[in-house]
Amino acid sequence: MSVAAPAPQDADPLDLAGRVARVTAVAERHLAAADRDAAFPVQALDELRDTGLLGLVVPQEYGGLGGALRDVVDAGIALGRCDMSIALIFTMHCQQAAAVLAYAAEPLRSQLLPTLGAGRHYLASVSTESGKGGHLYSAHAALHERGDELAIDRFAPVVTGGEHADGFLITMRNVGATADNDVALVYAARDQLLVEPAGDWQPMGMRATRSAPLKLAGAVPRHQVIGPGAPFRDIANQVLGPYAHLGWSASWLGTAAGALSRTLGLVRGPAGRKRFDLASELLLTRLSTARQRLDAVHAQLRHTLAMVETTQDITTPANQLLLNSLKITASEQCHAAVDDLVDAVGLQHGYLKDSPTRIEQALRDLRSAALNYKNDRLHLADGRLALLDREVSFA
């Protein structure tokens, strides 16, 4: 009778790196076509399902991988090195799953968490509306009572991966609410809704997110409200906001780091050493600046993550300022780092689509970062928060 050898002491039962590597291997094969055609990366999503990564943040008791926010950040960086679109798709799904985990009540909790834990159920976020953009704390479209159910009739101008989602978390105005800031977050499975495309998706960058507008209509049981009795602002502040800013920033950092890595590989390779002057002051300065920017973003990302993991109150002005500053800084500095690389390697490898560096795509993708919940809106919020923190305390 044979006995299996014990696992090494340093074995990682989660094997996050191995799972992510499987996804990026698939994504790489379809990357050019997905960007060219603004096509959703269906094959990569299938691999996210097959690896169980869609169940990353769901506890093992519900069949998930039992990962934490730190794992989402690590996976977001690794996926972003390959493709920013798949990194954003993944981290935003994890944001939605984390909201369900933190706030779903029974019977929805027992019904939905095992489904999410199995890693086959892709959740899309529906929070944008015409006239308000992605402002998270308000909603125009209202829930209406329809017998024992809640009726949903919603247009959203931007829904990342919505055409391929298995379920949705939708922001709506509460039943009978008169103020736009009286918001409810509602889960709806795809088969509970009529999901209709409402426009095309032909953006400059992040083309494979396929964030096309959708019209959603249907009805759900009342128990599918997430966090019944909890103010939506709590859900946003405790889960949706931190996951968004950390997940987005990780995706952007990975994208810029991937571009820098591919550039260094080109310059250091045999052909590159013939083409590039490795003693060039312009080349060396631009490489130095790009690396400096990314190290600064990485340090702020890790510091902010540690704050979220350990703080007793995430809503203090200093903590909120740090979270918002991470998003602003990462969106600006990751884009600027890739722009540095354009100057470093010039027209052929910095500007043309067919360069193996993929700098051109990274630059287009990262231009969206400052617009993804606009930095201008965050600066206004941070100005108000700064007035509340006269001691200029640090998180």
N, C-alpha and C positions, 0 to 999 in steps of 0.2 A: 504494500500500500504506500503510495507516494504522498508526501506532505508538501504543500505549496510553501515556497520560501517566503519568509516574512518580508513585508514591504520595507524598503529603505527608510531610515529615520527621517530623511529629508523629502520623502515622496509627497507630492501635492495631490490630495484626493480630488481637488477641484480641477486641476490641470487646465487652468485658465489659458495659459500660453498655448498649449496644444490645441485646445478648442478654437481659439482665435486664429491660429495658423491655418486650420482647415478652412475657415471662412475666407481668409485673405487669399488663399490659394485659388479658391473658386472665383472670388471677386476679380482677381488679377486677369483671369482669362476673358472676362466679359467687360472689363473696364472701359476700353476704347469705344465699344459699340454702345454701352449704356450712356456714356457722355455724349457721343455723337447724336444719338436718337432721342435723348432725354427719356430713356426707358428705365423703368424701375428694375433694380437688380434682383430679379426673381430667383435666380440660381443661388445668389448669396443669401437671400432670405431663407431659402430651403435649407441651406447649410446651417444657418443660425438655428433653425428648427431641429435639424438632425443632431447637432451638437448639444442641444438642450440649453443654449445660451439665452434663449428668450425666457427661460425660467431662472435666470441667474440670481435675481434678488428674492425669489420665493423660498421660504424655509424648506428644509428637507422633509419636515413632517407633512408638507403638502405636495411632495414629489419634486420640489425644485432643487437647485444646486446649493442654496443656502449662502450665497455670496452677499457682499456688503457694498456700500457706496464706493469704497476704495477699489473694489474689483471692477465696478462700472467704469471708474476713471481709468484704471489700467487698461481695460479692454478698449475703451474709447480712443486712447492714445495709439494703441497697437493697430486698431482698425483704421484710424485716420492716416497712418503712415501709408496705407494702401489706397484708401478712397474715403474722402470726407463724407460723401453721401451715405455710405453704408455705416460709417461711424455715427452720424447723426440719427439715422433710422434706428440703430440699436440703442443709443443712449436715451433717445426720447421714448422708446418703448419701455425701457427700464424705469424711467420717470413715472410713466403711467402705472406700471405694475407696482411700484413702490407706494403710490397713492392708494391703490386698492388694498395693499397689505396693511398700511397704517390706519386706514379709515373705513374700510368696508365693514358693514354690520351684517349680522345674520338675517336672512338665510343666504344673502349674496356671497358672503365671505366663504362659506363652506362650498358653495356652488362654483365660484369663479377661481379661487386660489389653486385647487388641484388642476384645473384646466390650464392656468398660467404656468404652474409648476411643471407640467408635462413638456413645456417648451415648444408647443406647436401653435400657440395662440398669439398673433401679432396685434398689439394695441396701437391705435393711432390717436393722436390728440386733436380735438376740435375746439379751438379756443379763439380763432380769428373771426372777425365779422367786419363787414363793410362799415366804414365810418369810425371804427375804433382800432383797426389793425389787430395786433396781438396783445392789446392791453388785457392783462390777466384778471384784474379785479372788477371788471364790469361785463355785463352781457345785455344785449338788446332783445334778442328773441326769447320769448317767455314759454315756460312749461304751462300746459293747460290740463285740467282734470278731464279724463274721459272714462267715466265709470270708475272702476278700480285701478285704472292705469293712468300714466302720465303721457300726454301727447307731445311729440317732438316734431317741430317743423323748422328746419335750420339750414341756412346757407352759410358756407364757410369759404372764403376766397383762397385760403392756403391750408391744405391738409397733407402733411408729409406722409406719403405712402398710402393715402386713404383708399385708393382704388384697390389695394391688395390687403387691406386690414381685415382681421377676423372679428374685431370689436373696436369700440370707440369710447373714449371718455370725453363728454361733451359739456361745455359750460353753457348754462341757460339761466335766464332770470327765474327766480322761484315763482311758484304758483301764487297768483294774487299780488306779487310784489309791484310796487310803484317806483322803486328806485333801481337804477341800473347796477348799483353795487350790492344788491341782494341776490347773490349768485348761488346756483346749485351746480354740482358736478354730478353728471349722470352717466352710468354705464349702459351701453346698448350693444348687444351682439349684432353682427351683420344681418342675421336672418330675422331680426326684429325691425329692420328698417328697409325702406326703399332707398337705395344709394345710387344717385344719378350723377355722372360727370356733368359739370356746369361750365366747362371752359378748357382751354389747352394749357400746357406748361412748356414754355420755351424761354427759359431764363438764361442769363449769362453764365452762371455757375451753379453748383450743386444740382446739376441737371438730373442725376439719377435718383434724387429723393422723390421725384415725380409728385411734387406738392401741388397738384392741380386742384382747382376749386370743385367743391361737391355740394350737392343738395341732398339733405338727409330728412326723411320723414317716416314717422311710425309711432309706436306706443310701447311703453315698457311698464312692468309692475313698479309700484311705488318703492319697493325695497331695493331697487337698483340705483337709488340716489346714494352717492358716496358720502359718508360722513353725515348721516342724518342728525340734525341737531347741532352739528359743529359749524361754526362760522366758516364760510369758504376761505376767508382770509387766513385762517389757521392752516388749512390744507395747503394753500399757496405758499405761506411763509415757511412751514415746517418741511414740506416735501417738494412741491412742484418747483419753487424757486431755486432751492439749493441743487436739486438734481439737474435743473436746466443749466444753471451757470457753470456748475462743475462738469457736467457731461458735454456741453457745447465746447467749453474751453479745452477739455481733453481732446476732443475731436479736432479742433483747430490746431492745437499744439502738435498732435500726431501728423496732421497734414503738412505743416511747415517743416517738421523734423524729417518726414519722408522726403520732401523736396530737397532739403539740405543734404541728406544722406546720399540720395541719387546723384546730386551735383558733385559731392566729394568723390564718389565712386568714378564718375566720368573724368574729373580732373586728375585723379590719382592713377587712372588706368593707363595702359601703354599708349593708346591712341591719344588720350588727353594730355599726356606729358609731352607729346610732340606738338600738340596744338596750342596748349596754354603755357604761359611763362609763369612757373610756380614762384618766381621771385617778384612778380608784378605787385606793386604797392596797391593798385586798385583791386586786384583779385584778393589779396590777403586782407585788406581792410574790409571789403564787403563780406568776406567769409567770417571774419572776426565779429562784425556788427550783427550779422544774422545769428551767429551762435550766441552772442551776448543777449540778444532779444529773447531767444528761446529759453536760455537758462533762467532769465528773469521771470518769464511766464511760468516755467516749471516750478520755480521756487514759490511763487505766489499761489499756484494751484495746490501744491502740497501743504502750504501753510493754511490756506482756506479750508481744505479738506480736513485737516487736523482740528480746526476750529469747529466745523460742523459736527465732527465725530465726538467732540468732548464738551462742547458748551452746554450750559444749563439753560440758557435763554438765547436763542438765535436771533431774536427780534430787537436786541439792543442796537442803538445807532451804530456803535463801532462794528458790530458783527454784520449788520446789513450793509454798511459802507464797504466792508471787506469783500462781501459776496458780489456786490455790484461792481466794485473796482476790478475784481478778477475778470468779470465778463468784458468790461470796457478795455482793460489792458490786453487781455488775450486776443480780442478781436482786432485790435489795432496793431499790436506788435507781431503777431503771427503773419498778418498780411504784409507788414513792413519788412519782415525778415525775408519773405519770398520775393518781394520787390527788390531787395538788396541782391538777391541771386540773379535777377535779370541783368543787372549791371555787371555782376561778377563774370558771367559767362557770355554775355553779348547776345546778338540777334538770333543766331542759329539755335542755341540751346536754351536761351532765356525767353524767347518770344514765339518761336515756331511750335506748332502743334505736334510735330513728329519727333521731337527730342525725347530721348529716353529719360531725361530728368523730370519730365511732366511738370515743369515749372509753370508753363502757360496755363494748364488746367488748375493747378494749385492756386495760382493768383486769381483766376476767375472764381473759383470756389470760395476762397477766403474773403473776397470782396463782399460777400453776403453777410459776413459775421457781424459787422457793425450795424446792419439793418435788421438782424434777427433779434427782435425786441430792441428797438433803436437806442443807440447810445445816447442820443439827445434826451430821450425820455428818462434814462437812468441818471444822467447828469442832473436833471431837474430834481429827481427824487433825492439824489445824493447831496445837492445843495441844501435841501430842507433838513436832511439828516445831520449834515455838518453843523447847522445852526443849533441843533439839540445837543451837540457834543462839544461844549465850549472848552473842555479840558483837552480836547484832541487825544482821546484815549485810543489805544490800539487793541485789536482783538488778539 
